Amino acid sequence: MLQVQLEVGADPAEVGRARRWARSRLVGSGIGDDEPVAETLILLISELVTNAVVHTGCPAVLRMLFGPGAAEAGTVRVEVADTSAAPPRPRHADGEDTNGRGLELVDGLADRWGWQPEGAGKRIWCEVDRRAPEAASGAYAPASSASRKPAPYEPSCVIPRPA
């Protein structure tokens, strides 16, 4: 298991820095910059870091954990820890709303996601399972809710998918 982390300042401009840092770490782990799964992970990171910075106004810590075989078909876990103990509140954006879609995107793109208390705050996490190149059929697509596997980590709260 390889874990890397980045401290992110409370400034929303830090989200771009987090994306650039994450992209370089993905490449360093063997996940090509042009692979669809890399774009999915960068979008997930962007949403989770944005939520932490915007909704708490405090610094956060971005972690990426690469499971065995992550470059071939393993699991990549993204965690963002912040200092707010308030649980994440998924919202449903209406029509032309410009906010409120972040956790909907996470739910739609990640194979699993959830949150758990961490110190005085919380950690929101998501996981993306890499598909073996020979098993992939074009663009990356997360597992359907019917085929989702239990998380290999022990979260205290897994966000259920609607039926």
C-alpha positions in Angstrom: 0.0 0.0 0.0 1.4 3.4 -1.0 0.0 6.5 0.6 0.8 10.1 -0.4 -0.7 13.2 1.1 -0.8 17.0 0.5 -1.8 19.7 2.9 -4.3 22.0 1.3 -4.8 25.6 2.4 -8.2 27.1 3.1 -8.1 29.2 -0.2 -10.3 27.8 -3.0 -7.3 28.5 -5.4 -5.7 25.5 -3.6 -8.0 23.1 -5.5 -6.1 23.6 -8.7 -2.8 22.9 -6.9 -4.3 19.7 -5.4 -5.4 18.6 -8.9 -1.9 19.2 -10.4 -0.3 17.4 -7.4 -2.7 14.4 -7.7 -2.2 14.2 -11.5 1.6 13.9 -11.0 1.1 11.3 -8.2 -1.1 9.2 -10.5 1.5 9.3 -13.2 4.1 8.3 -10.7 2.0 5.3 -9.6 1.7 4.0 -13.2 -1.7 5.5 -14.1 -1.3 7.3 -17.3 -2.3 10.9 -17.5 -4.5 10.2 -20.6 -6.3 7.2 -19.1 -10.1 7.8 -18.4 -9.7 6.5 -14.8 -7.1 9.3 -14.2 -9.7 11.9 -15.3 -12.3 10.3 -13.0 -9.9 10.4 -10.0 -9.0 14.0 -10.7 -12.6 15.0 -10.9 -13.3 13.2 -7.6 -10.4 14.9 -5.9 -11.5 18.3 -7.2 -15.0 17.8 -5.8 -13.9 16.5 -2.4 -11.2 19.2 -1.9 -13.6 21.9 -3.0 -16.2 20.7 -0.6 -13.7 20.7 2.3 -12.3 24.1 1.6 -15.5 25.9 0.7 -17.8 24.4 3.4 -15.3 24.5 6.3 -13.2 27.5 5.4 -10.3 25.6 7.0 -7.2 23.8 5.6 -7.6 20.1 4.7 -5.4 17.1 4.0 -5.7 15.2 0.7 -4.5 11.6 0.8 -4.2 9.1 -2.1 -3.8 5.4 -1.3 -2.7 3.0 -4.0 -3.6 -0.6 -3.3 -1.5 -3.5 -4.6 -1.6 -3.6 -8.3 -3.2 -0.1 -8.6 -1.4 0.5 -11.9 -2.9 -2.6 -13.4 -6.3 -3.4 -11.7 -6.1 -2.4 -8.1 -8.0 0.1 -6.0 -7.2 3.8 -5.7 -8.6 5.5 -2.5 -8.9 9.2 -2.2 -9.4 10.8 1.3 -9.9 14.4 2.3 -9.7 15.2 6.0 -11.0 18.5 7.4 -11.5 20.0 10.8 -15.3 20.1 10.7 -17.2 17.4 12.5 -20.3 18.1 10.5 -21.2 15.1 8.3 -21.4 15.6 4.6 -24.9 16.6 3.4 -25.7 15.4 -0.1 -27.9 17.9 -1.9 -29.9 17.7 -5.0 -29.3 20.6 -7.4 -32.2 21.8 -9.4 -32.1 22.9 -13.0 -29.6 25.6 -13.5 -28.2 25.7 -9.9 -24.5 26.2 -10.0 -23.8 24.4 -6.6 -25.0 21.2 -4.9 -23.8 18.6 -7.4 -20.5 17.6 -5.8 -21.5 14.6 -3.8 -23.9 13.5 -6.5 -20.9 13.4 -8.8 -18.9 11.5 -6.2 -21.7 9.0 -5.8 -22.0 8.5 -9.6 -18.3 8.2 -10.3 -16.8 6.3 -7.4 -17.2 2.6 -6.8 -17.7 3.3 -3.1 -17.6 6.4 -0.9 -18.4 7.4 2.7 -17.1 9.3 5.6 -15.9 8.8 9.2 -14.8 10.9 12.1 -11.1 11.8 12.3 -9.8 13.6 15.3 -12.0 16.7 15.9 -13.1 16.6 12.2 -13.9 14.0 9.6 -12.5 12.2 6.6 -14.5 11.8 3.4 -13.3 9.0 1.2 -14.0 7.4 -2.2 -12.6 4.4 -4.0 -12.1 3.7 -7.7 -11.4 0.1 -8.8 -9.0 0.0 -11.7 -10.1 -2.5 -14.4 -7.5 -4.8 -15.9 -6.6 -3.5 -19.4 -7.9 -6.7 -21.1 -11.2 -6.4 -19.1 -11.8 -2.8 -19.9 -14.2 -2.0 -22.7 -13.4 1.5 -23.7 -13.9 4.3 -21.2 -13.8 3.8 -17.5 -17.1 3.2 -15.9 -17.7 2.6 -12.1 -19.3 -0.6 -11.0 -23.1 -0.5 -11.0 -24.7 -0.2 -7.6 -25.9 -3.8 -8.0 -22.3 -5.1 -8.4 -20.6 -2.9 -5.9 -18.3 -4.8 -3.5 -17.8 -4.0 0.2 -15.1 -1.5 0.9 -11.7 -3.1 1.6 -11.3 -0.5 4.4 -13.3 -0.2 7.5 -15.4 3.0 7.2 -17.8 4.0 9.9 -20.4 5.3 7.5 -20.9 4.2 3.9 -23.3 6.4 2.0 -26.1 4.1 0.6 -27.0 4.4 -3.0 -30.7 5.1 -3.7 -32.7 2.1 -4.8 
